[in-house]
Amino acid sequence: MGRGDPGPFRAPTMPITKSAKKALRQRKKKRIKNIQKKKELKDILKKIEVSLAEKKTKEARSLLPRAYKLLDKAAKSRLIKANTAARKKSRITKLINRTK
């Protein structure tokens, strides 16, 4: 349990100092942005999988650069780990190449 972690039996405390209040505001904004980025990433990967399931390889190939871009940006901003991004890119490419 860290300094900000209230533990399993205590309610979280509200920030008191001005800097703590600002940090809380920033954290909330970043959390919302991160959730949106992850959702966008999941959506594009799902679109590729669905188009491959429907045997639309050209559509999946056209979505591939966008997926690469989103994965790279997510890894750069540490939304996901670099190895996770590389693994997802590899698996998507392998899946597209397999279904010709």
N, C-alpha and C positions, 0 to 999 in steps of 0.2 A: 504494500500500500504506500503510494507516494504522498506527497504533501497535499495535493488537491483531491486525493481519493478519500471519500468519506467512509469507506468500508461498507460492509454488508448491513450494519445495523444503525448507521447514523445518516440523517438527511444531508444532502450537499449544502454547504454554506454559500451565501451570496458574497460576492467580492465587496471589500470595504474601501480599499484605496482607489484613487482615480485611475492609476495604471492597471490595476486588476480589473476594473470595470471595462476599460478599453480593450484589454486582452480578451475578455469574455465576448465583447462585441465582435472582435476580429475572428475569434475562434468559431463563432456562430456563422459568420459570413463564409469563412473558408470551408466549414463543414457542408454548407448548402452547395457551394461550388463543386466540392469534391464528389458529393452525391450525384450531382447533375452530370459530371464528367464520367463517372463510373457507369451511370445509366446509359449515356450515349455510347460508351464503349461496348457495353453488353448488348445494346440494341443492334449495332452494326455487325457484331459477331453472330448474333442470332439471325439477322437478315441473310448473311452469307450461308449459314447452315441450312436455313429454310430453302434458299434458292438452289443449293446443291441437292437437297432432298427432292426438289421438284425438277431436277435435271437441267437447271438453267445455269450452265457453267459460265456462259458469257456474262451474265448478270453478276455472278459471284466474282469473276475476275475484275469486273469494273468497280466492285466495292472494295477490292483488296487494297489499293493504294490508300484509301480513306481509313481502312482498318489499321494499316501499318502506321499511318500518321498519328492516329489516336493512341495506339499502343506506345509509340515512341514518346509522345508528349506526356502520357501518363507515367511512363518510366522516368522521364526527365524530371518531372515535378514530384517524383517519389510517391505517386498515388498507388502505383503497383511497383514491385521490385523489377529490376532490369532483367533478371533471369526469367521471371514470369512473362514479361513482354516478349522476350526472345522465344520462349517455349510456345506461347500462343501463336506467334507469327509463323513459327515452324510448322505447327500442327495444322493451321489453316491452309498454308501453302501445300502441304503434303496432301491434305484432303481434296483440295481443288485439282491438283495434278493427278490424283488417283481416279477421280471421276471425270473422264474425258468423253 
